[in-house]
Amino acid sequence: MKPATAAKKLGVYLEATPEEFQAGVVSRDELTELQANPPEWLRELRRNGPHPKQLIAQKLGISSSGLVRAGITEALTTDQINAIKEENPDWLVRERETYKEFKAEEARLAEKARLEEDES
């Protein structure tokens, strides 16, 4: 598979991976091995970043769209994410509320669909 696909499956920011990872092709067996026995570079990336946008959003408790609205377009380290969480800026409070409302509506619609499925 392409390095970008493997990085996404591993939950890491591709541009922060070693050059040989970025330039190569990752087999399914290699991916399985990386997941089961991550090398130090992978453990370090997972621990300290920089992290991909979807993981940043997850750590902040907001959507990826919320990151864009906040002007965050670059990968962030764990320390940078923690600093944002500690600061708890107004935009983060708003985006968390928006995301919470979105997830509640998503759950409501899923429950409604499940109930309609049960009735038929």
ABEGO torsion letter per residue (X at the ends): XBAAAAAAAAGBBAAABBAAAAABBBBAAAAAAAAABBBAAAAAAAAAOBBBAAAAAAAAGBBAAAAAAAGBABBBBAAAAAAAAAAGBAAAAAAAAAAAAAAAAAAAAAAAAAAAAAAX
